[in-house]
Amino acid sequence: MIEPLRVWVDLHLHGAMRGRIDPADVMQETWARAMQNIRLFDSSKGTFRGWLFGIARNVLRDAFRANTSANAGHGGTSWAASLDQVTDRVRGFVQSVDRNDALQHLGETIRAFDESDQDLAICALEGLKLGDAAVRLGISYEATAKRWQKLRARLASGPIARELLELVE
């Protein structure tokens, strides 16, 4: 679960934000929030993976807002200041994942895809079902399944891709 989330975060940092927001900081904050709020997870409302990606989406949104405010001269403290609350154990674990060359390669590979294939790969990283991915992408279930087959074949050479990318029927 760490690896798909790491690649997902990296894929959502575009343009100038890539230089301003460290993916490792987003990962650390995501896991810190998840650990603080684990009692709120309800499996009847969805998967743990979906819950965790929702937290990551909120962390990214907060980071974007804070970065925009800081650049506009509004001052204030950085969103990353809350990272001081993250335990050394979580920080070390996330940093070791961050150094994984295979993850970086997967992110670079997906980033080289056209936008529609990137969107499909993001759906796979989130562990969406094919039908849910089709709705998100605005295409038919059959078209999504065919595109996923082709995309999965393109990624088959990377061993970590098979483990991280999954669209279930």
N, C-alpha and C positions, 0 to 999 in steps of 0.2 A: 504494500500500500504506500510505503514511503516513496518508492521509485516513480510510480505513476503521478503522484502528487508533485514531485520535484520537476518532472518534465512538464506537467500541466502549468505550473507556476512560471517556468521559463518561457513557455509558449505565449503566455499572457502579458509578458513584459515586452512591449514594442517600442521602437524608436528611442527617443530620449529617455524614456522611463527605464530602459534597460541599464543605462549608466547611472541612474539615480537611486534605484531600488535594488538591493541585493536579494536574489532569490533565496539565499540561505536565511536571511532575516525573515522573509515571508514564511518560510518553512518553520522556523523556530517559533514564531508568533502563532502560527496555525496550531502546532502541537501544544504549545502552552495553553492556548484557549481551549483546545479539546480536552486536555487534562483537567483544567479548572472546571469544565462544564460536562464532564463525562456522565454525571448523574442525569443530565437532561436528554441523553440519547435514548430514543424510543424506537426499537426495532419494528414496531407495528406501523411506524410512519415512513420507514424506508431503511436502506442499508447503512451500515456504518460508513462505508466508502462515500456514499452520497452526502451524509451528514458532515463528514470531514471536508469534502470538496466545497460544501456550503460555507463552512468556516473559512476556508482558504479564500473563497470569493469575497467574503466580508473583509478579511485582512487586506487583500489587494485593494479593495475599494477604499479602505481607510488609509492605506499607504498612498494611493493616488491623490486623495483629498489633501492629506498632510503635505505631500510634495508640492501640490499646486498652491496651497496656502503659503508655504514657506517661500516659494519662488515669487509669489505676488507681494512679498514683504509684509505679510500679516503677522509674522513672528509666531510665538507659541513654541511649545515643546514638540519634539519629534515623536511620531507614533512609535518609533523603534525604542524609545526610552523604556517602554514597558518590558523590553526584552531582558532587562536586568532581573526580572522575576523568574526567568526561565532557569531551570536547574542545569548544573554543569553536565549532568548525564545526558539530558535531551540535547543540549548544545553540541556535545561531542559526537553523539549519534548522528545528528543531522549533518554536521560538518563532514563526517566520514562518508555519508551517502553522497554529499555534494561533490566529493573528489572522485567519484566513480566515473571513469572514462566512458564506460558503456552508456551511462545515462546521458552524458554530454553528447555522445555520438547520436543517440536516438533523438535528442532534442534538435540537433543540427540537421539530421535527416528529415525530420518532420517539418522544420522551418523552411527547408528547400522545396517542399511541396507547394502546389498552388493553393490558394486560400480555401477552396472547397474541400480539398483533401486534408488540409490542416484542421478544418472544422470537424471532419469525420474522425480524424485521429484524436482530437480532443474529446469527442463523444466516447471513443473507446477508452481513453485514459480515465474518464469518469465512470466507466463500467456501465454505460447505458445499454438498455435493450435496443435491438434493431428498430423496433417500432417507435420507441422514444427518440432515437437518433433521427429517424425519418421525419418525425414531426418537427423536431428542432431545425433540421436542414430544409424543410419545406419540400421534400420530394417523396415519392412513393416508397413503400416498404421494399418492393422488388428492386427499385433503382438503388436504394441504400444497400441492400444485400449484395448486389453486383459490384457496386463501388467498393464495399468493404472487402469483398473477395480479392479484387485487384490490388487494393491498398495493402492488404495483409500479405499478398504475394511479394509486393515490392519490399516489404519490411522483413520478410522471412529470413534474410541473410543475417540479421542481427539477433543473437540469442535472447537478449533481454527484451526485445520487442514482443516476442511470443508470450513472455510472462506478463507484460504490462498492459498490452492492448487487447481488449476483449469487448466484443459486442455480442451479446447473447440473444438467441432467438426466443 
